[in-house]
Amino acid sequence: MNHRSTNAARFALTGVALAAACLWGTPAWALGLGRLNVQSALGEPLRAEIDVTSLTPEEAGTLKLRIAPPDAFRAAGVEYNAVLGEAQVSLQRRPDGRQVLRLSSDRSIVEPFVDIILEANWATGRLVREYTMLFDPPSSRAAQTPPAPVASPSISPAPSPVRPPA
């Protein structure tokens, strides 16, 4: 290796080390979203939750959530479903302390697949995420949950006929 390439390698390593040191000192917190869990069936109002994997109190304090407007769907090449116009997105805390984004609407879902684009804005950042929701028919959802026990009428043995004395 010659002197010139050694200096270039040393310079590159110094730059990488400097960049790493800068990142090390500042927390790289950002809103993190995980899995979507659809809780409603086809023909029912929208009910779904998205796991929040990371969120600082500072972000939560300035967090604004919304479903993207129809023009954002067009720009992304995603079909906009009219039921999303009235849908709400809110940050909720489950009883176990975990946070989720709760999606809800009073309008019934009539399409088995609905694409959704969420926009999250906070004081120091912005996140846009696309999800596809699958809505099972109500009959298949009922088949997935075990049926409730049905009370059967109690059957008592029939009394044996009494014969009159001869």
Residue frames relative to the residue before (quaternion, step in Angstrom):
aa qw qx qy qz dx dy dz
M 1.0000 0.0000 0.0000 0.0000 0.00 0.00 0.00
N 0.3279 -0.7558 0.5269 0.2090 3.59 -0.84 0.86
H 0.7278 -0.4589 0.3147 0.4009 3.53 -1.35 0.28
R 0.6549 0.5330 -0.3087 0.4379 3.58 0.99 -0.90
S 0.6943 0.4547 -0.2875 0.4781 3.67 0.86 -0.87
T 0.5982 0.5500 -0.3618 0.4570 3.61 1.11 -0.57
N 0.6609 0.4943 -0.3028 0.4766 3.59 0.96 -0.83
A 0.6413 0.5190 -0.3252 0.4622 3.59 1.00 -0.80
A 0.6563 0.4978 -0.3102 0.4745 3.58 0.96 -0.84
R 0.6415 0.5180 -0.3199 0.4667 3.59 0.99 -0.85
F 0.6449 0.5200 -0.3092 0.4669 3.58 1.00 -0.86
A 0.6577 0.5063 -0.3082 0.4649 3.62 0.94 -0.89
L 0.6650 0.4931 -0.3054 0.4705 3.60 0.94 -0.84
T 0.6225 0.5300 -0.3392 0.4653 3.58 1.03 -0.72
G 0.6544 0.5148 -0.3076 0.4606 3.58 0.98 -0.85
V 0.6525 0.4996 -0.3106 0.4777 3.58 0.98 -0.85
A 0.6570 0.5084 -0.3116 0.4614 3.58 0.93 -0.86
L 0.6460 0.5168 -0.3159 0.4645 3.58 0.99 -0.82
A 0.6575 0.5018 -0.3076 0.4704 3.60 0.93 -0.88
A 0.6509 0.5099 -0.3150 0.4660 3.58 0.97 -0.83
A 0.6450 0.5201 -0.3202 0.4594 3.59 0.99 -0.81
C 0.6378 0.5205 -0.3292 0.4625 3.58 1.00 -0.75
L 0.6811 0.4728 -0.2904 0.4777 3.58 0.94 -0.82
W 0.6087 0.5777 -0.3475 0.4184 3.56 1.06 -0.75
G 0.7222 0.4731 -0.2541 0.4358 3.58 0.91 -0.85
T 0.7463 0.3388 -0.2176 0.5300 3.59 1.13 -0.40
P 0.4189 -0.7037 0.4997 0.2823 3.57 -0.77 0.92
A 0.2744 -0.7674 0.5611 0.1445 3.56 -0.90 0.93
W 0.1213 0.8200 -0.5452 0.1248 3.56 0.73 1.06
A 0.1402 0.7570 -0.6325 0.0854 3.50 -1.14 0.68
L 0.6154 -0.5267 0.4285 0.4002 3.51 -1.23 0.45
G 0.0687 -0.7874 0.6123 0.0197 3.55 -0.86 0.97
L 0.1268 -0.7927 0.5941 0.0507 3.56 -0.85 0.98
G 0.2332 -0.7885 0.5595 0.1035 3.52 -1.06 0.83
R 0.8638 -0.1384 0.1416 0.4633 3.48 -1.12 -0.92
L 0.3310 -0.7032 0.5967 0.1999 3.53 -1.22 0.67
N 0.0967 -0.7845 0.6118 0.0298 3.56 -0.94 0.94
V 0.2124 -0.7799 0.5801 0.1012 3.58 -0.43 1.25
Q 0.1697 -0.8245 0.5373 0.0521 3.57 -0.73 1.08
S 0.6908 0.4367 -0.2825 0.5022 3.60 1.22 -0.17
A 0.4001 -0.6947 0.5486 0.2373 3.52 -1.29 0.45
L 0.6896 -0.4391 0.3721 0.4396 3.52 -1.34 0.18
G 0.7775 0.2922 -0.2427 0.5011 3.58 -0.90 0.96
E 0.6562 0.4629 -0.3100 0.5089 3.59 1.28 -0.03
P 0.6075 -0.5270 0.4211 0.4195 3.60 -1.21 0.29
L 0.6019 -0.5863 0.4147 0.3493 3.56 -1.17 0.67
R 0.1344 0.7267 -0.6649 0.1088 3.51 -1.03 1.03
A 0.2416 0.7522 -0.5780 0.2043 3.57 -0.59 1.16
E 0.1757 -0.7662 0.6082 0.1100 3.54 -1.29 0.43
I 0.1711 -0.7428 0.6385 0.1062 3.53 -1.21 0.67
D 0.4426 -0.6987 0.5001 0.2565 3.55 -0.82 1.04
V 0.2516 -0.7183 0.6281 0.1618 3.56 -1.07 0.82
T 0.2172 -0.8185 0.5229 0.0975 3.58 -0.49 1.19
S 0.7933 -0.0414 -0.0016 0.6074 3.60 1.18 -0.41
L 0.1833 0.7476 -0.6190 0.1561 3.52 -1.08 0.87
T 0.2676 -0.7620 0.5672 0.1616 3.57 -0.73 1.03
P 0.6321 -0.5294 0.3909 0.4091 3.60 -1.18 0.39
E 0.6167 0.5449 -0.3478 0.4492 3.61 1.07 -0.69
E 0.6556 0.4967 -0.3061 0.4793 3.57 0.98 -0.85
A 0.6538 0.5277 -0.3143 0.4419 3.56 0.91 -0.92
G 0.6411 0.5620 -0.3171 0.4154 3.57 1.06 -0.75
T 0.7846 0.2758 -0.1512 0.5343 3.59 1.09 -0.61
L 0.4017 0.7591 -0.4398 0.2625 3.59 1.30 0.10
K 0.0559 -0.7570 0.6511 -0.0006 3.54 -0.95 1.02
L 0.0994 -0.8095 0.5787 0.0041 3.57 -0.70 1.13
R 0.1657 0.7734 -0.6053 0.0901 3.54 -1.12 0.68
I 0.4642 -0.5925 0.5618 0.3433 3.49 -1.35 0.28
A 0.5434 -0.6522 0.4216 0.3187 3.54 -0.85 1.00
P 0.5306 -0.6261 0.4618 0.3364 3.60 -1.13 0.61
P 0.7078 -0.4852 0.3078 0.4110 3.60 -1.22 0.44
D 0.6443 0.5290 -0.3490 0.4280 3.63 0.97 -0.70
A 0.6085 0.5323 -0.3556 0.4689 3.63 1.13 -0.54
F 0.6112 0.5310 -0.3434 0.4760 3.59 1.09 -0.67
R 0.6536 0.5131 -0.3102 0.4619 3.58 0.93 -0.92
A 0.6636 0.5133 -0.3034 0.4519 3.57 0.92 -0.92
A 0.7047 0.4375 -0.2568 0.4960 3.59 1.12 -0.66
G 0.4575 -0.6927 0.4436 0.3379 3.58 1.28 -0.13
V 0.5157 0.6197 -0.4072 0.4292 3.56 1.20 0.62
E 0.4654 -0.6839 0.4876 0.2792 3.56 -0.98 0.88
Y 0.3060 -0.7443 0.5714 0.1612 3.56 -0.94 0.98
N 0.2200 -0.7653 0.5939 0.1146 3.57 -0.86 1.00
A 0.5230 -0.6856 0.4150 0.2903 3.58 -0.79 1.05
V 0.5749 0.5963 -0.3896 0.4027 3.61 1.08 -0.52
L 0.6103 0.5789 -0.3468 0.4150 3.59 1.17 -0.50
G 0.5289 0.6569 -0.3976 0.3615 3.58 1.21 -0.40
E 0.7612 0.3241 -0.1814 0.5316 3.57 1.11 -0.64
A 0.4696 0.6961 -0.4336 0.3271 3.58 1.27 -0.03
Q 0.2505 -0.7587 0.5887 0.1227 3.53 -1.18 0.68
V 0.1441 -0.7462 0.6429 0.0954 3.56 -1.22 0.62
S 0.0949 0.8008 -0.5863 0.0769 3.57 -0.83 0.95
L 0.4437 -0.6552 0.5446 0.2779 3.53 -1.22 0.59
Q 0.0060 -0.8062 0.5894 -0.0504 3.57 -0.71 1.11
R 0.2859 -0.7233 0.5964 0.1988 3.55 -1.24 0.46
R 0.3782 -0.7181 0.5445 0.2117 3.57 -0.84 1.05
P 0.6669 -0.5016 0.3572 0.4196 3.60 -1.22 0.34
D 0.6727 0.4867 -0.3051 0.4664 3.62 1.11 -0.59
G 0.6207 -0.5849 0.3234 0.4099 3.62 1.29 0.10
R 0.5607 0.5993 -0.4018 0.4062 3.61 1.20 -0.31
Q 0.3515 -0.7314 0.5483 0.2024 3.55 -1.15 0.69
V 0.0448 -0.7761 0.6290 0.0044 3.54 -1.17 0.75
L 0.3671 -0.6355 0.6092 0.3003 3.51 -1.34 0.28
R 0.1836 -0.7902 0.5788 0.0834 3.56 -0.72 1.07
L 0.1656 -0.7672 0.6168 0.0597 3.56 -0.84 1.09
S 0.1241 0.7995 -0.5781 0.1058 3.56 -0.86 0.92
S 0.0149 0.7659 -0.6425 0.0184 3.50 -1.31 0.55
D 0.4580 -0.6718 0.5086 0.2833 3.55 -1.16 0.60
R 0.6182 0.5490 -0.3429 0.4458 3.59 1.22 -0.41
S 0.4766 -0.6775 0.4883 0.2747 3.54 -1.07 0.78
I 0.4291 -0.6735 0.5465 0.2520 3.52 -1.18 0.70
V 0.1124 -0.8215 0.5579 0.0353 3.59 -0.73 1.06
E 0.6596 0.4500 -0.3006 0.5216 3.60 1.27 -0.14
P 0.4808 -0.6904 0.4464 0.3047 3.63 -0.90 0.78
F 0.7564 0.2224 -0.1466 0.5975 3.61 1.19 -0.53
V 0.0244 0.7745 -0.6314 0.0294 3.57 -0.93 0.92
D 0.2525 -0.7484 0.5979 0.1367 3.56 -0.81 1.08
I 0.0575 -0.7916 0.6082 0.0119 3.53 -1.05 0.79
I 0.1410 -0.7508 0.6392 0.0885 3.56 -1.09 0.79
L 0.1592 -0.7930 0.5854 0.0555 3.55 -0.69 1.16
E 0.1466 -0.7554 0.6325 0.0883 3.52 -1.13 0.76
A 0.0420 -0.7703 0.6362 -0.0040 3.54 -0.90 1.01
N 0.0163 -0.7876 0.6152 -0.0285 3.56 -0.82 1.04
W 0.0525 0.7661 -0.6397 0.0339 3.54 -1.06 0.80
A 0.7787 -0.4001 0.2053 0.4375 3.57 -1.26 0.29
T 0.8225 0.2308 -0.1083 0.5084 3.61 0.90 -0.80
G 0.8257 0.1759 -0.1056 0.5255 3.60 1.12 0.27
R 0.2065 -0.7443 0.6243 0.1164 3.47 -1.41 0.07
L 0.0401 -0.7854 0.6177 0.0036 3.56 -1.08 0.79
V 0.0671 -0.7602 0.6456 0.0284 3.56 -1.00 0.89
R 0.0198 0.8042 -0.5912 0.0580 3.58 -0.73 1.10
E 0.2253 -0.7576 0.6006 0.1205 3.54 -1.10 0.79
Y 0.0405 -0.7752 0.6304 -0.0064 3.54 -1.01 0.91
T 0.2151 -0.7179 0.6375 0.1787 3.55 -1.29 0.41
M 0.1942 -0.7855 0.5813 0.0860 3.54 -0.76 1.09
L 0.1836 -0.7593 0.6173 0.0936 3.56 -1.04 0.87
F 0.1358 -0.7921 0.5934 0.0451 3.55 -0.80 1.07
D 0.2957 -0.7636 0.5537 0.1514 3.54 -0.61 1.18
P 0.5580 -0.5642 0.4661 0.3912 3.58 -1.17 0.47
P 0.6170 -0.5732 0.3752 0.3872 3.61 -1.04 0.66
S 0.6408 0.5415 -0.3429 0.4226 3.62 0.97 -0.76
S 0.6798 0.4699 -0.3104 0.4699 3.63 0.96 -0.73
R 0.6065 0.5291 -0.3645 0.4684 3.61 1.09 -0.53
A 0.6413 0.5126 -0.3291 0.4665 3.57 1.01 -0.77
A 0.6406 0.5252 -0.3259 0.4556 3.59 1.08 -0.69
Q 0.6464 0.5275 -0.3271 0.4438 3.60 1.13 -0.55
T 0.7030 0.3900 -0.2648 0.5325 3.57 1.12 -0.53
P 0.4969 -0.6624 0.4524 0.3311 3.57 -0.86 0.85
P 0.5126 -0.6555 0.4474 0.3276 3.58 -0.95 0.80
A 0.5375 -0.6058 0.4765 0.3421 3.51 -1.17 0.64
P 0.5441 -0.6179 0.4338 0.3661 3.59 -0.99 0.70
V 0.2843 -0.7483 0.5799 0.1512 3.52 -0.99 0.90
A 0.3971 -0.7067 0.5301 0.2487 3.54 -0.83 0.98
S 0.1814 -0.7786 0.5904 0.1107 3.54 -0.73 1.02
P 0.5411 -0.6178 0.4364 0.3676 3.54 -1.00 0.70
S 0.4498 -0.6792 0.4973 0.2984 3.52 -0.98 0.79
I 0.2099 -0.7701 0.5942 0.0984 3.50 -0.94 0.94
S 0.1268 -0.7787 0.6104 0.0706 3.51 -0.70 1.05
P 0.5693 -0.6031 0.4095 0.3800 3.56 -0.98 0.69
A 0.5004 -0.6521 0.4798 0.3069 3.54 -1.01 0.83
P 0.4922 -0.6565 0.4659 0.3314 3.55 -0.92 0.81
S 0.4529 -0.6681 0.5020 0.3108 3.55 -0.98 0.73
P 0.5380 -0.6462 0.4213 0.3400 3.55 -0.92 0.87
V 0.3397 -0.7187 0.5750 0.1936 3.49 -1.06 0.83
R 0.2543 -0.7708 0.5650 0.1482 3.55 -0.78 0.98
P 0.4439 -0.6824 0.4971 0.3003 3.51 -0.85 0.84
P 0.5752 -0.5940 0.4120 0.3828 3.59 -1.02 0.66
A 0.4483 -0.7162 0.4732 0.2492 3.55 -1.00 0.79
